[in-house]
Structures are given as structure tokens and as C-alpha cells.
């Protein structure tokens, strides 16, 4: 993509800001061991993982059981 076109491309293709896109790309590049797991998550789920403290093993977190607040149902992973 030509220099200066990224913001316009984002505006036309995503509902997220350029800053968020840059944060996501940085997180994705800094966590190469999560790449296959992250590809299976929604944007909202990826954002939740990004906000976890550095002390949390993100790969393990993605695979843990999680309770769905709206239903109380337990899922064995984030992308069930």
C-alpha cells in the first residue's frame, strides 16, 4: 500500500481506528506464538486478550474455560 493510504483504507474496510489497527498489528507481531489462535478469534475477543496483563499466559488463557455472562454457559475455549 502506498504511503499515506492506510488511514483511508481502514476507514473504508473496518470500523476501528487507525490507532487500534496499529495496536493490533504490534500485538500480533510481538506474539507470534499466538498467531494461529488469534486468527480464530473475533476482533472483540482479540481486544480482550490484548488487554490482559503481561503476566498472563495468553495462549493458555485462550484455551481455558470461560463463562458467558449473558447465559452462564461455560465454553472450553474462546472460539467454540
N, C-alpha and C positions, 0 to 999 in steps of 0.2 A: 504494500500500500504506500502511496506517495506521502511524503512528509506533509503533515498538516491536514490529512483527510480522515484520521482516526476518529475524531470527535463527531464529525458528520456521519460517518458510517455507523457509529454507535447509536446516534440519535435515530437513525432510520431502521435499525435492526434490533435494538434492545431497550428495555425500559429502565436500565440502570445508568448511573452517571459515569463519566469518564474516570473519575477518581475510584469508584467502586471497581470498574473494569481493571484498572491498574493494580489495585489491591489484590484482586483475584489472580491476575497473572503473576504477581510477585509471590503470593502464597503458593500457587501451583508450581512455580519454578523452584521454590525453596523446599518443597515437599514431594520430590519425585517418586518416593515410595508409595505415595497416596494416589498417584495419577489414575491407576485403574479403578480404585474405589471412588474417587471423586467424579469420574465420568458417569457413574451410576446414580449420582445424587441430583436432586433438583437444585436450582440456584439458592433457594431458601435454606436447604439442608447444608449446602456448601458454606453459606454465610455463617450458619451456626457453628460449623466445625472451625471456620476461620477465627471465630471469636473465643474459642476455648483457650485457656491459659497454656503457655508453652510447656508447663509441667505435665499436661495431659497427653498420653499417647493417643494421637488422633486415629491411627489405624485401628487400635483396639477399641476406641470409643465407637467407631463406625460399626463394629461387629457386635457390640454389647446389646442387651435387651433394653428397649425403651418403651415407656408408657405413653400412649397417645392421649393427651389431656382431654380432648373432646369426647372420647369414647371409653377411656380407661383400658382399652385393649393394649396388650403387650406385643410388641414386634421384636423379632430377634435381630433385626438389623434395620438401618435407616432406609433401605431401598426394597423392603418387602412389599 
